[in-house]
Amino acid sequence: MSLMQNEVYDITIVGAGPAGLFAGFYAGMRTAKTQIIESLDQVGGQVTTLYPEKTIYDVGGYAGIKGIDFISSLEKQVRLVDVEIKLSETVIDIFPEGDFYRIKTTEGETRTKAVILATGNGAFNPRRLAIDGLETIENKHLFYTLPKIETLVGKEVAVAGGGDSAIDIALMLEGVAKSVTIIHRRNEFRGMEHSVNQLLDSNVKVLTPYLINSVEKNHGQLSVGLKKVGEEVVEQYQYDDLIVNYGFISSNKVIKNWSLDVDQEHRMFVVNSLMQTNLKNVYAIGDGIEYDGKLRLIATAFGEGPMAVSQIMKALYPDKKGPLHSTAMFK
Ligand SMILES: Cc1cc2nc3c(=O)[nH]c(=O)nc-3n(C[C@H](O)[C@H](O)[C@H](O)COP(=O)(O)OP(=O)(O)OC[C@H]3O[C@@H](n4cnc5c(N)ncnc54)[C@H](O)[C@@H]3O)c2cc1C
């Protein structure tokens, strides 16, 4: 048995979207030994992957906040407490083992006393470039999610994609990066009209209709081979970084294969008013659950997390006092 298998957590949270992150904070605040496991290389779930540049207005306490800033604030909050966040790791199976659950991931195995499923629509994975051998430059020069903005200052950056998110990223980098180019396989962009107009009025260089044919690292830069649609000639362009935004595939396929026999309705976990599934110490919160009157909103998920954590703490540590007010916790 590996060291990792000996590791026993009180609570394992599957998914680091808004629901999982806030539940993680709350679990940490209640001093539960907690891990959050996320298949993507970034926290934030749908907010980070689908609308980082959009403004959210209906989360209590914010009269409008950009998705990316909202997630950054949530991440700061969870870092106030002692919780392990494991990124780029997918939970591929969960099975009961006596009083514990064994969590099998793409990286190894751990054990846990309780589970909170915060899986949203399933594990997110970016649509990748169909070119072999790019692993060595992934997350260094080639990105499928927006890296930290500071790392792009003064760089020559290319963004590939034609939807709203690709346009948002290109516009956001204008004035941050040394130069920004957007590459799209069609002449028409799929983004909203006003975003497309903003793009065409900006200093972002537009390369259409081009397909990415090759990507190679050359003298510290990326040499990107672009083929004009309908033509055979490959033109070479040099960039420091390439952000590919071809969208994300969210899949419940992995979850469907879990050994865990959790009640589901229309691929959603069925929970009661305490966020409990049909299995002992297995709870579910956020977009991936179903109960009468469920709203798929961040505000709702923020209530469900503390509910699940409190129930788990009551079951695992009946003598522990709580829930405490956070005002008594931090100086
Ligand atoms: C365009 C758009 C705009 C929106 N605007 C608003 C808004 O204004 N206000 C609002 O309240 N809501 C809004 N929403 C909805 C909101 O984003 C969701 O309600 C919220 O993201 C749900 O959070 P979650 O944590 O439950 O799920 P998600 O955000 O979907 O996160 C789930 C996470 O779990 C991970 N995961 C799943 N399975 C596994 C696994 N097996 N192993 C490891 N990780 C796994 C996924 O990769 C993902 O990161 C919007 C949604 C969209 C698409």
PDBQT file of the ligand as one rigid body, heavy atoms in Angstrom, charges set to zero:
ROOT
HETATM    1  C1  LIG A 401     -22.404  31.572 -19.365  1.00  0.00    +0.000 C 
HETATM    2  C2  LIG A 401     -22.824  31.333 -17.950  1.00  0.00    +0.000 A 
HETATM    3  C3  LIG A 401     -23.162  32.416 -17.144  1.00  0.00    +0.000 A 
HETATM    4  C4  LIG A 401     -23.567  32.220 -15.818  1.00  0.00    +0.000 A 
HETATM    5  N1  LIG A 401     -23.886  33.297 -15.061  1.00  0.00    +0.000 NA
HETATM    6  C5  LIG A 401     -24.242  33.125 -13.761  1.00  0.00    +0.000 A 
HETATM    7  C6  LIG A 401     -24.572  34.240 -12.927  1.00  0.00    +0.000 A 
HETATM    8  O1  LIG A 401     -24.579  35.388 -13.376  1.00  0.00    +0.000 OA
HETATM    9  N2  LIG A 401     -24.899  33.987 -11.623  1.00  0.00    +0.000 N 
HETATM   10  C7  LIG A 401     -24.929  32.719 -11.087  1.00  0.00    +0.000 A 
HETATM   11  O2  LIG A 401     -25.209  32.557  -9.898  1.00  0.00    +0.000 OA
HETATM   12  N3  LIG A 401     -24.633  31.639 -11.871  1.00  0.00    +0.000 NA
HETATM   13  C8  LIG A 401     -24.293  31.809 -13.170  1.00  0.00    +0.000 A 
HETATM   14  N4  LIG A 401     -24.008  30.717 -13.953  1.00  0.00    +0.000 N 
HETATM   15  C9  LIG A 401     -24.101  29.366 -13.329  1.00  0.00    +0.000 C 
HETATM   16  C10 LIG A 401     -22.909  29.089 -12.393  1.00  0.00    +0.000 C 
HETATM   17  O3  LIG A 401     -21.689  29.258 -13.096  1.00  0.00    +0.000 OA
HETATM   18  C11 LIG A 401     -23.033  27.685 -11.840  1.00  0.00    +0.000 C 
HETATM   19  O4  LIG A 401     -24.229  27.625 -11.071  1.00  0.00    +0.000 OA
HETATM   20  C12 LIG A 401     -21.834  27.346 -10.956  1.00  0.00    +0.000 C 
HETATM   21  O5  LIG A 401     -20.640  27.367 -11.693  1.00  0.00    +0.000 OA
HETATM   22  C13 LIG A 401     -22.027  25.968 -10.343  1.00  0.00    +0.000 C 
HETATM   23  O6  LIG A 401     -20.910  25.684  -9.567  1.00  0.00    +0.000 OA
HETATM   24  P1  LIG A 401     -20.474  24.169  -9.267  1.00  0.00    +0.000 P 
HETATM   25  O7  LIG A 401     -19.252  24.276  -8.418  1.00  0.00    +0.000 OA
HETATM   26  O8  LIG A 401     -21.647  23.423  -8.778  1.00  0.00    +0.000 OA
HETATM   27  O9  LIG A 401     -20.144  23.511 -10.685  1.00  0.00    +0.000 OA
HETATM   28  P2  LIG A 401     -19.063  23.866 -11.794  1.00  0.00    +0.000 P 
HETATM   29  O10 LIG A 401     -18.812  25.316 -11.858  1.00  0.00    +0.000 OA
HETATM   30  O11 LIG A 401     -19.556  23.181 -13.022  1.00  0.00    +0.000 OA
HETATM   31  O12 LIG A 401     -17.734  23.153 -11.264  1.00  0.00    +0.000 OA
HETATM   32  C14 LIG A 401     -17.641  21.747 -11.163  1.00  0.00    +0.000 C 
HETATM   33  C15 LIG A 401     -16.167  21.375 -11.167  1.00  0.00    +0.000 C 
HETATM   34  O13 LIG A 401     -16.044  19.989 -10.847  1.00  0.00    +0.000 OA
HETATM   35  C16 LIG A 401     -15.000  19.433 -11.621  1.00  0.00    +0.000 C 
HETATM   36  N5  LIG A 401     -15.199  17.974 -11.708  1.00  0.00    +0.000 N 
HETATM   37  C17 LIG A 401     -16.312  17.324 -12.156  1.00  0.00    +0.000 A 
HETATM   38  N6  LIG A 401     -16.138  16.001 -12.101  1.00  0.00    +0.000 NA
HETATM   39  C18 LIG A 401     -14.894  15.796 -11.603  1.00  0.00    +0.000 A 
HETATM   40  C19 LIG A 401     -14.135  14.630 -11.320  1.00  0.00    +0.000 A 
HETATM   41  N7  LIG A 401     -14.612  13.396 -11.551  1.00  0.00    +0.000 N 
HETATM   42  N8  LIG A 401     -12.877  14.785 -10.812  1.00  0.00    +0.000 NA
HETATM   43  C20 LIG A 401     -12.375  16.031 -10.582  1.00  0.00    +0.000 A 
HETATM   44  N9  LIG A 401     -13.055  17.169 -10.845  1.00  0.00    +0.000 NA
HETATM   45  C21 LIG A 401     -14.294  17.053 -11.345  1.00  0.00    +0.000 A 
HETATM   46  C22 LIG A 401     -15.155  20.134 -12.978  1.00  0.00    +0.000 C 
HETATM   47  O14 LIG A 401     -13.961  20.080 -13.745  1.00  0.00    +0.000 OA
HETATM   48  C23 LIG A 401     -15.528  21.568 -12.544  1.00  0.00    +0.000 C 
HETATM   49  O15 LIG A 401     -14.399  22.395 -12.426  1.00  0.00    +0.000 OA
HETATM   50  C24 LIG A 401     -23.626  30.883 -15.274  1.00  0.00    +0.000 A 
HETATM   51  C25 LIG A 401     -23.277  29.802 -16.081  1.00  0.00    +0.000 A 
HETATM   52  C26 LIG A 401     -22.891  30.007 -17.394  1.00  0.00    +0.000 A 
HETATM   53  C27 LIG A 401     -22.524  28.814 -18.236  1.00  0.00    +0.000 C 
ENDROOT
TORSDOF 0
